[in-house]
Amino acid sequence: MTQQTTSWASGRASAVPDSIFTRMNQALAQARAAGLDIIDLSIGSSDQPPPPQALDALRAATHDPATYRYPLHRDTAPLREAAARYLSRRFGVQLDPEHEILPLIGAQEGLAHLLLAVTDPGDTLLLPDPCYPPYYGAAAVAGLTVEPLPLREQHGYLPQLEDVPAGLNARALLLNYPNNPTSAVADLSFFEQVATWCRQRGTLLIHDHPYAELTYGDYRAPSALQAGTEGVVELHSLSKTHHMGGFRVGFAAGDRSALSALARVKGAIDFHAYLGIQAAAATALDLPERLGREAARRFEERRDALVPALRDHGWTVQLPQASMYVWGRPPGLTDSLDYAVRAAAQTGVAVAPGRAFGMGGEGYLRFALVQPPELLLRAADQLARLPAGSPLPNL
Ligand SMILES: Cc1ncc(COP(=O)(O)O)c(C=O)c1O
């Protein structure tokens, strides 16, 4: 057999950055080999079950032969209409389900295709730093020039629009509140200000909103669509709000021209999610808000366990009002990747290094609240015993 040497990777594929999580996985494999118990808090995949009503809807659909064919646009009406009802009930925004809502195979798919639909190679995308890492890959696939917008602790991790270089002609600005990784939240006046700023410059405001319902106490996250739909697209996901990450379903809502462009691109690429998954999502979106609040409370209890424990161990950490993450700094941290790799390899506790989210995340670590409170407390204790600055394991 001859060794294959030709690389078939396009410039586009090669431009997608490597994931720091590969390094983390190696460190975890080392911990497993050493017989350590693993507490994985590095990935924000909900451990809660989807609503039983959604599972029932999916089960019923699998017995209905009418769901077995390719789903056409008209077949997506029940999900689009359920999404419109949800947006109206929850945020008081009235959208036309025919032209202003489009089902997605997850917000991540939606974002990558939206960028392809509304930009041309070489266009500029304003991207927060730190941010959800796949944003960098999606921008690279679309051939965009990324202009970083620093999110700083002293500004509540909100971008300062006056930082944007004067005269910069950005095609789109991407935001995400409640925020991954910082857990920061933004109020409606912020979205109104940003939407006006974007409209004045001909910049599309894209708001990625997967944590819309993962909020604590009396806090409720607003929607960017409350600032108007013109020039605004919001990406919703059932992954976190309804614990349906594996189902790959969400929806885009907002500016009809942008959504029409997205529908054209998606028409060349996919045929929508299976109708049973769409039925499950529509059922979930129509459920009373009270059920979502109960699931969110579980994450709130975890936050209330972890944050004081970390503070007792000298961490600097704020009490998040939303999201499924805790973002903080341990005493004496110099290099987040070094810390996270050592922690995973030597204690079995995996947390995400801030640097994985962009250089603006350096100096911080992110905990995903995806384990019960007792394991979070154990993780905090084990991290406190991590020897300071011991050499990196040989990986
Ligand atoms: C900010 C953000 N956007 C999108 C996603 C992925 O959403 P989906 O599962 O709908 O693709 C995540 C998942 O962690 C996220 O944190």
PDBQT file of the ligand as one rigid body, heavy atoms in Angstrom, charges set to zero:
ROOT
HETATM    1  C1  LIG A 401     -22.796  30.614  22.213  1.00  0.00    +0.000 C 
HETATM    2  C2  LIG A 401     -23.196  29.309  21.639  1.00  0.00    +0.000 A 
HETATM    3  N1  LIG A 401     -23.758  29.265  20.418  1.00  0.00    +0.000 NA
HETATM    4  C3  LIG A 401     -24.136  28.109  19.863  1.00  0.00    +0.000 A 
HETATM    5  C4  LIG A 401     -23.959  26.921  20.526  1.00  0.00    +0.000 A 
HETATM    6  C5  LIG A 401     -24.381  25.654  19.855  1.00  0.00    +0.000 C 
HETATM    7  O1  LIG A 401     -25.770  25.652  19.691  1.00  0.00    +0.000 OA
HETATM    8  P1  LIG A 401     -26.467  24.475  18.890  1.00  0.00    +0.000 P 
HETATM    9  O2  LIG A 401     -26.380  23.242  19.721  1.00  0.00    +0.000 OA
HETATM   10  O3  LIG A 401     -27.868  24.957  18.696  1.00  0.00    +0.000 OA
HETATM   11  O4  LIG A 401     -25.739  24.328  17.589  1.00  0.00    +0.000 OA
HETATM   12  C6  LIG A 401     -23.369  26.905  21.789  1.00  0.00    +0.000 A 
HETATM   13  C7  LIG A 401     -23.109  25.642  22.479  1.00  0.00    +0.000 C 
HETATM   14  O5  LIG A 401     -22.406  25.554  23.448  1.00  0.00    +0.000 OA
HETATM   15  C8  LIG A 401     -22.984  28.137  22.361  1.00  0.00    +0.000 A 
HETATM   16  O6  LIG A 401     -22.428  28.204  23.569  1.00  0.00    +0.000 OA
ENDROOT
TORSDOF 0
